[in-house]
Amino acid sequence: MGIFSSISNAIFGSDEEEAAAPEAAAAPAAAPKRDAISGVDVEQRIGSIPGSDKLNWKTSIVDLMKLVQIDPSYANRKELAQELGNADYSGTAEDNIALHKAVMNKIAAAGGIVPADLKD
């Protein structure tokens, strides 16, 4: 699993977590496979993670990664940037801002509701 998938799963849950839910809670008819991101208010969801009020996750990729308990090391940020198509990531402040926006744009492209100020 890649870094972006780890971020997405930390925010929205994963298919494995949903599959582990008790069968008794399921509706009598087979429930359709859920779309973890589509239609979700991303700002509200991330803002409800404990500790979100103490971190600048809305603009900082490092703080966003810390919030979802992913090591924000340079190596992990570089791997994330490469996953999102930036092979020239060098870890500058500008690169980190662009990486945060790229993450938010990808979440929005997957159907998440992301405020314009968190995207490009």
FIPAKE-839612 format. One record per residue: residue number from 1; x, y, z of N, C-alpha, C in turn; chain. Coordinates in nm, 4 decimals. Each point is the difference from the previous one (the first is absolute). Example, Ala and Ser with C-alpha at 12.3 -4.5 7.8 and 13.67 -1.06 7.14 Angstrom:
REM residues 2
- i | nx | ny | nz | cax | cay | caz | cx | cy | cz | ch
- 1 | 1.3190 | -0.5690 | 0.7800 | -0.0890 | 0.1190 | 0.0000 | 0.0900 | 0.1200 | 0.0000 | A
- 2 | -0.0350 | 0.1050 | -0.0720 | 0.0820 | 0.1190 | 0.0060 | -0.0770 | 0.1090 | 0.0730 | A
//
This chain:
REM residues 120
- i | nx | ny | nz | cax | cay | caz | cx | cy | cz | ch
- 1 | 0.0863 | -0.1175 | 0.0000 | -0.0863 | 0.1175 | 0.0000 | 0.0903 | 0.1229 | 0.0000 | A
- 2 | -0.0357 | 0.1001 | -0.0796 | 0.0782 | 0.1215 | -0.0105 | -0.0331 | 0.0994 | 0.1104 | A
- 3 | 0.0769 | 0.1076 | 0.0042 | -0.0186 | 0.1032 | 0.1015 | -0.1368 | 0.0672 | -0.0175 | A
- 4 | -0.0381 | 0.0321 | -0.1251 | -0.1309 | 0.0631 | -0.0204 | -0.1121 | -0.0908 | 0.0489 | A
- 5 | 0.0080 | -0.1280 | -0.0309 | -0.1018 | -0.0942 | 0.0474 | -0.0049 | -0.0030 | 0.1519 | A
- 6 | 0.1148 | 0.0090 | 0.0634 | 0.0050 | 0.0020 | 0.1460 | -0.0693 | 0.1245 | 0.0550 | A
- 7 | 0.0225 | 0.1148 | -0.0639 | -0.0656 | 0.1240 | 0.0418 | -0.1510 | -0.0127 | -0.0188 | A
- 8 | -0.0402 | -0.0446 | -0.1169 | -0.1417 | -0.0148 | -0.0302 | -0.0677 | -0.0973 | 0.0967 | A
- 9 | 0.0632 | -0.1132 | 0.0254 | -0.0576 | -0.0985 | 0.0919 | -0.0065 | 0.0528 | 0.1428 | A
- 10 | 0.0982 | 0.0784 | 0.0404 | -0.0015 | 0.0559 | 0.1354 | -0.1141 | 0.0992 | 0.0173 | A
- 11 | -0.0348 | 0.0701 | -0.1059 | -0.1072 | 0.0991 | 0.0066 | -0.1369 | -0.0644 | -0.0182 | A
- 12 | -0.0116 | -0.0892 | -0.0971 | -0.1302 | -0.0516 | -0.0394 | -0.0249 | -0.1450 | 0.0379 | A
- 13 | 0.1009 | -0.0691 | 0.0500 | -0.0134 | -0.1430 | 0.0257 | 0.0358 | -0.0764 | -0.1256 | A
- 14 | 0.0090 | -0.1304 | 0.0136 | 0.0359 | -0.0825 | -0.1146 | -0.1057 | -0.1062 | -0.0229 | A
- 15 | 0.0035 | -0.0605 | -0.1162 | -0.0941 | -0.1073 | -0.0317 | 0.0180 | -0.1170 | 0.0960 | A
- 16 | 0.1253 | -0.0244 | 0.0452 | 0.0248 | -0.1089 | 0.0927 | -0.0695 | 0.0263 | 0.1335 | A
- 17 | 0.0025 | 0.1258 | 0.0470 | -0.0669 | 0.0346 | 0.1262 | -0.1499 | -0.0220 | -0.0133 | A
- 18 | -0.0556 | 0.0396 | -0.1137 | -0.1435 | -0.0181 | -0.0198 | -0.0341 | -0.1476 | -0.0100 | A
- 19 | 0.0838 | -0.0790 | -0.0662 | -0.0256 | -0.1426 | -0.0139 | 0.0050 | -0.0698 | 0.1355 | A
- 20 | 0.0759 | 0.0551 | 0.0936 | 0.0125 | -0.0593 | 0.1322 | -0.1198 | 0.0317 | 0.0893 | A
- 21 | -0.0890 | 0.0876 | -0.0443 | -0.1184 | 0.0352 | 0.0794 | -0.0870 | -0.1234 | 0.0178 | A
- 22 | -0.0683 | -0.0107 | 0.1128 | -0.0834 | -0.1182 | 0.0244 | -0.1073 | -0.0163 | -0.1073 | A
- 23 | -0.0226 | -0.1238 | -0.0397 | -0.1004 | -0.0301 | -0.1021 | -0.1405 | 0.0356 | 0.0484 | A
- 24 | -0.0246 | -0.0079 | 0.1308 | -0.1326 | 0.0293 | 0.0539 | -0.0422 | 0.1427 | -0.0285 | A
- 25 | 0.0959 | 0.0890 | -0.0156 | -0.0325 | 0.1401 | -0.0246 | -0.0391 | 0.0243 | -0.1455 | A
- 26 | 0.0258 | -0.0961 | -0.0857 | -0.0299 | 0.0169 | -0.1422 | -0.1505 | -0.0084 | -0.0238 | A
- 27 | -0.0442 | 0.0687 | -0.1019 | -0.1411 | -0.0061 | -0.0393 | -0.0273 | -0.1397 | -0.0553 | A
- 28 | -0.1264 | -0.0439 | 0.0011 | -0.0314 | -0.1331 | -0.0512 | 0.0479 | -0.0203 | -0.1436 | A
- 29 | -0.0156 | 0.0992 | -0.0835 | 0.0491 | -0.0101 | -0.1374 | 0.1482 | 0.0356 | 0.0004 | A
- 30 | 0.0738 | -0.0508 | -0.0952 | 0.1427 | 0.0296 | -0.0071 | 0.0200 | 0.1492 | -0.0211 | A
- 31 | 0.0791 | 0.0604 | 0.0857 | 0.0263 | 0.1431 | -0.0107 | 0.0998 | 0.0239 | -0.1124 | A
- 32 | -0.0164 | 0.1088 | -0.0755 | 0.0965 | 0.0285 | -0.1052 | 0.1344 | 0.0374 | 0.0608 | A
- 33 | 0.1072 | -0.0272 | -0.0731 | 0.1337 | 0.0363 | 0.0473 | 0.0045 | 0.1514 | 0.0177 | A
- 34 | 0.0483 | 0.0429 | 0.1167 | -0.0014 | 0.1420 | 0.0300 | 0.1080 | 0.0750 | -0.0759 | A
- 35 | -0.0226 | 0.1259 | -0.0232 | 0.0993 | 0.0893 | -0.0570 | 0.0455 | 0.0874 | 0.1153 | A
- 36 | 0.1171 | -0.0284 | 0.0550 | 0.0450 | 0.0594 | 0.1251 | 0.0096 | 0.1521 | -0.0048 | A
- 37 | 0.0254 | 0.0571 | -0.1151 | 0.0251 | 0.1432 | -0.0076 | -0.1183 | 0.0772 | -0.0573 | A
- 38 | -0.0682 | -0.0533 | -0.0955 | -0.1009 | 0.0729 | -0.0750 | -0.1044 | 0.0657 | 0.0900 | A
- 39 | -0.0141 | 0.1310 | -0.0171 | -0.1009 | 0.0762 | 0.0717 | 0.0356 | 0.0351 | 0.1433 | A
- 40 | 0.1202 | -0.0335 | 0.0446 | 0.0400 | 0.0275 | 0.1377 | 0.0578 | 0.1412 | 0.0109 | A
- 41 | -0.0427 | 0.0739 | 0.1019 | 0.0543 | 0.1317 | 0.0292 | 0.1379 | -0.0203 | 0.0627 | A
- 42 | 0.1032 | 0.0177 | -0.0800 | 0.1368 | -0.0300 | 0.0408 | 0.0459 | 0.0885 | 0.1152 | A
- 43 | -0.0301 | 0.1281 | -0.0067 | 0.0416 | 0.0909 | 0.1063 | -0.0625 | -0.0403 | 0.1336 | A
- 44 | -0.1277 | -0.0355 | -0.0020 | -0.0680 | -0.0417 | 0.1227 | 0.0577 | -0.1319 | 0.0498 | A
- 45 | 0.0225 | -0.0946 | -0.0914 | 0.0501 | -0.1323 | 0.0392 | 0.1384 | 0.0105 | 0.0624 | A
- 46 | 0.0916 | 0.0721 | -0.0654 | 0.1349 | 0.0133 | 0.0540 | -0.0031 | 0.0825 | 0.1282 | A
- 47 | -0.0839 | 0.1037 | 0.0019 | -0.0114 | 0.0844 | 0.1185 | -0.0533 | -0.0725 | 0.1221 | A
- 48 | -0.0636 | -0.1150 | -0.0206 | -0.0530 | -0.0760 | 0.1134 | 0.1009 | -0.1009 | 0.0555 | A
- 49 | 0.1155 | -0.0120 | -0.0623 | 0.1037 | -0.0901 | 0.0510 | 0.0595 | 0.0642 | 0.1256 | A
- 50 | 0.0084 | -0.0748 | 0.1098 | 0.0580 | 0.0567 | 0.1226 | 0.1395 | 0.0578 | -0.0254 | A
- 51 | 0.0199 | 0.1219 | 0.0465 | 0.1274 | 0.0688 | -0.0171 | 0.0035 | 0.0928 | -0.1192 | A
- 52 | -0.1044 | -0.0025 | -0.0828 | 0.0000 | 0.0840 | -0.1200 | 0.0046 | 0.1487 | 0.0334 | A
- 53 | -0.0524 | 0.0366 | 0.1170 | -0.0006 | 0.1408 | 0.0389 | 0.1386 | 0.0493 | 0.0411 | A
- 54 | 0.0936 | -0.0900 | 0.0191 | 0.1351 | 0.0375 | 0.0424 | 0.1008 | -0.0009 | -0.1144 | A
- 55 | -0.0449 | -0.0404 | -0.1177 | 0.0892 | -0.0082 | -0.1156 | -0.0526 | 0.0852 | -0.1148 | A
- 56 | 0.0915 | 0.0470 | -0.0825 | -0.0340 | 0.0823 | -0.1154 | -0.0199 | -0.0884 | -0.1241 | A
- 57 | -0.0883 | -0.0981 | 0.0114 | -0.0191 | -0.0989 | -0.1056 | -0.0606 | 0.0573 | -0.1277 | A
- 58 | -0.0634 | 0.1165 | 0.0085 | -0.0649 | 0.0569 | -0.1189 | 0.1000 | 0.0519 | -0.1024 | A
- 59 | 0.1226 | 0.0273 | 0.0415 | 0.1005 | 0.0497 | -0.0949 | 0.1306 | -0.0779 | 0.0065 | A
- 60 | 0.0225 | -0.0777 | 0.1043 | 0.1278 | -0.0683 | 0.0184 | -0.0128 | -0.1492 | -0.0263 | A
- 61 | 0.0751 | -0.0499 | -0.0983 | -0.0007 | -0.1426 | -0.0272 | 0.0608 | -0.0758 | 0.1169 | A
- 62 | 0.0999 | 0.0584 | 0.0653 | 0.0623 | -0.0646 | 0.1168 | -0.1037 | -0.0164 | 0.1105 | A
- 63 | -0.0754 | 0.1053 | 0.0296 | -0.1019 | -0.0094 | 0.1052 | -0.1132 | -0.0939 | -0.0388 | A
- 64 | -0.0390 | -0.0009 | -0.1260 | -0.1039 | -0.0930 | -0.0457 | 0.0462 | -0.1439 | 0.0202 | A
- 65 | 0.1239 | -0.0274 | -0.0369 | 0.0532 | -0.1353 | 0.0164 | 0.0100 | -0.0374 | 0.1475 | A
- 66 | 0.0440 | 0.0942 | 0.0830 | 0.0063 | -0.0263 | 0.1446 | -0.1392 | -0.0320 | 0.0538 | A
- 67 | -0.0988 | 0.0755 | -0.0426 | -0.1367 | -0.0164 | 0.0486 | -0.0537 | -0.1397 | -0.0298 | A
- 68 | 0.0336 | -0.0532 | -0.1158 | -0.0487 | -0.1334 | -0.0362 | 0.1028 | -0.1085 | 0.0329 | A
- 69 | 0.0961 | 0.0365 | 0.0834 | 0.0997 | -0.0916 | 0.0549 | 0.0848 | -0.0687 | -0.1065 | A
- 70 | 0.0454 | 0.0806 | -0.0951 | 0.0946 | -0.0457 | -0.1016 | 0.1266 | 0.0811 | 0.0186 | A
- 71 | 0.1123 | -0.0673 | 0.0012 | 0.1289 | 0.0660 | 0.0175 | 0.0184 | 0.1046 | -0.1103 | A
- 72 | 0.0145 | 0.1283 | 0.0395 | 0.0134 | 0.1056 | -0.1006 | 0.1445 | 0.0233 | -0.0446 | A
- 73 | 0.0816 | -0.1028 | 0.0071 | 0.1407 | 0.0137 | -0.0370 | 0.0133 | 0.0444 | -0.1459 | A
- 74 | 0.1162 | 0.0530 | -0.0306 | 0.0290 | 0.0413 | -0.1369 | -0.0202 | -0.1175 | -0.0962 | A
- 75 | 0.0483 | -0.1178 | 0.0385 | -0.0122 | -0.1181 | -0.0874 | -0.1464 | -0.0314 | -0.0293 | A
- 76 | -0.0870 | 0.0066 | 0.1003 | -0.1420 | -0.0278 | -0.0222 | -0.0667 | 0.1094 | -0.0824 | A
- 77 | 0.0367 | 0.1256 | 0.0241 | -0.0574 | 0.1087 | -0.0809 | 0.0454 | -0.0115 | -0.1450 | A
- 78 | 0.1258 | -0.0383 | -0.0197 | 0.0503 | -0.0175 | -0.1362 | -0.0740 | -0.1150 | -0.0693 | A
- 79 | -0.0214 | -0.1099 | 0.0728 | -0.0745 | -0.1123 | -0.0570 | -0.1424 | 0.0414 | -0.0360 | A
- 80 | -0.0641 | 0.0766 | 0.0889 | -0.1348 | 0.0498 | -0.0266 | -0.0009 | 0.0888 | -0.1239 | A
- 81 | 0.0962 | 0.0901 | -0.0087 | 0.0084 | 0.0887 | -0.1169 | 0.0155 | -0.0813 | -0.1279 | A
- 82 | 0.0818 | -0.1037 | 0.0033 | 0.0189 | -0.0834 | -0.1183 | -0.1288 | -0.0744 | -0.0359 | A
- 83 | -0.0732 | -0.0472 | 0.1019 | -0.1290 | -0.0653 | -0.0258 | -0.0956 | 0.0938 | -0.0720 | A
- 84 | 0.0101 | 0.1293 | 0.0334 | -0.0914 | 0.0993 | -0.0567 | 0.0579 | 0.0685 | -0.1239 | A
- 85 | 0.1105 | -0.0524 | -0.0515 | 0.0530 | 0.0468 | -0.1276 | 0.1079 | 0.1054 | 0.0058 | A
- 86 | 0.0548 | 0.0303 | 0.1172 | 0.1067 | 0.0992 | 0.0102 | 0.1328 | -0.0706 | 0.0256 | A
- 87 | 0.0733 | -0.0269 | -0.1065 | 0.1281 | -0.0695 | 0.0113 | 0.1118 | 0.0932 | 0.0457 | A
- 88 | -0.0261 | 0.1313 | 0.0018 | 0.1029 | 0.0985 | 0.0335 | -0.0122 | 0.0545 | 0.1416 | A
- 89 | -0.0716 | -0.0670 | 0.0895 | -0.0199 | 0.0466 | 0.1369 | 0.1341 | 0.0125 | 0.0706 | A
- 90 | 0.0220 | 0.1177 | 0.0623 | 0.1260 | 0.0220 | 0.0715 | -0.0205 | 0.0368 | 0.1469 | A
- 91 | -0.1252 | 0.0126 | 0.0430 | -0.0266 | 0.0269 | 0.1408 | -0.0029 | 0.1467 | 0.0380 | A
- 92 | 0.0028 | 0.0893 | -0.0975 | -0.0068 | 0.1428 | 0.0312 | -0.1401 | 0.0350 | 0.0506 | A
- 93 | -0.0119 | 0.1172 | 0.0569 | -0.1311 | 0.0460 | 0.0472 | -0.0997 | 0.0017 | -0.1157 | A
- 94 | 0.0440 | 0.0462 | -0.1166 | -0.0869 | 0.0047 | -0.1172 | -0.0436 | -0.1407 | -0.0409 | A
- 95 | 0.0948 | -0.0955 | 0.0044 | -0.0338 | -0.1389 | -0.0330 | -0.1027 | -0.0556 | 0.0982 | A
- 96 | 0.0160 | 0.0322 | 0.1280 | -0.0920 | -0.0507 | 0.1013 | -0.1401 | 0.0591 | -0.0162 | A
- 97 | -0.0075 | 0.1262 | -0.0336 | -0.1300 | 0.0640 | -0.0255 | -0.0656 | -0.0655 | -0.1208 | A
- 98 | 0.0773 | -0.0189 | -0.1067 | -0.0531 | -0.0633 | -0.1206 | -0.0422 | -0.1443 | 0.0279 | A
- 99 | 0.0741 | -0.0706 | 0.0841 | -0.0340 | -0.1380 | 0.0331 | -0.1310 | -0.0069 | 0.0778 | A
- 100 | -0.0181 | 0.0918 | 0.0943 | -0.1255 | 0.0040 | 0.0763 | -0.1175 | 0.0243 | -0.0948 | A
- 101 | 0.0155 | 0.0956 | -0.0899 | -0.1068 | 0.0290 | -0.0960 | -0.0257 | -0.1198 | -0.0918 | A
- 102 | 0.1059 | -0.0699 | -0.0391 | -0.0159 | -0.1171 | -0.0862 | -0.0787 | -0.1100 | 0.0718 | A
- 103 | 0.0256 | -0.0186 | 0.1286 | -0.0751 | -0.0988 | 0.0782 | -0.1472 | 0.0398 | 0.0050 | A
- 104 | -0.0267 | 0.1262 | 0.0300 | -0.1390 | 0.0468 | 0.0083 | -0.0695 | -0.0088 | -0.1360 | A
- 105 | 0.0728 | 0.0312 | -0.1072 | -0.0577 | -0.0108 | -0.1344 | -0.0334 | -0.1449 | -0.0342 | A
- 106 | 0.0861 | -0.0932 | 0.0394 | -0.0264 | -0.1413 | -0.0293 | -0.1200 | -0.0495 | 0.0805 | A
- 107 | -0.0116 | 0.0443 | 0.1245 | -0.1167 | -0.0372 | 0.0803 | -0.1265 | 0.0568 | -0.0647 | A
- 108 | 0.0073 | 0.1241 | -0.0479 | -0.1153 | 0.0615 | -0.0666 | -0.0330 | -0.0741 | -0.1295 | A
- 109 | 0.1021 | -0.0398 | -0.0750 | -0.0227 | -0.0727 | -0.1246 | -0.0678 | -0.1349 | 0.0250 | A
- 110 | 0.0207 | -0.0548 | 0.1186 | -0.0620 | -0.1281 | 0.0358 | -0.1426 | 0.0198 | 0.0518 | A
- 111 | -0.0447 | 0.1254 | 0.0075 | -0.1377 | 0.0268 | 0.0408 | -0.0152 | 0.0648 | 0.1349 | A
- 112 | 0.1098 | 0.0214 | 0.0725 | -0.0074 | 0.0678 | 0.1284 | -0.0352 | 0.1463 | -0.0185 | A
- 113 | -0.0720 | 0.0548 | 0.0949 | -0.0363 | 0.1411 | -0.0052 | 0.1099 | 0.0785 | 0.0713 | A
- 114 | 0.0828 | 0.0678 | -0.0784 | 0.1165 | 0.0726 | 0.0508 | -0.0195 | 0.1481 | -0.0299 | A
- 115 | 0.0074 | 0.0862 | 0.1026 | -0.0149 | 0.1433 | -0.0234 | 0.1076 | 0.0524 | -0.0974 | A
- 116 | -0.0362 | 0.0977 | -0.0781 | 0.0906 | 0.0552 | -0.1009 | 0.1318 | 0.0485 | 0.0596 | A
- 117 | -0.0040 | 0.0541 | 0.1228 | 0.1239 | 0.0520 | 0.0585 | 0.0970 | -0.1095 | 0.0396 | A
- 118 | -0.0409 | -0.1258 | -0.0006 | 0.0910 | -0.1109 | 0.0285 | 0.0553 | -0.0626 | -0.1267 | A
- 119 | -0.0554 | 0.0408 | -0.1142 | 0.0481 | -0.0492 | -0.1295 | 0.0784 | 0.1105 | -0.0669 | A
- 120 | 0.0276 | -0.0174 | -0.1311 | 0.0731 | 0.1040 | -0.0768 | -0.0680 | 0.1332 | 0.0053 | A
//
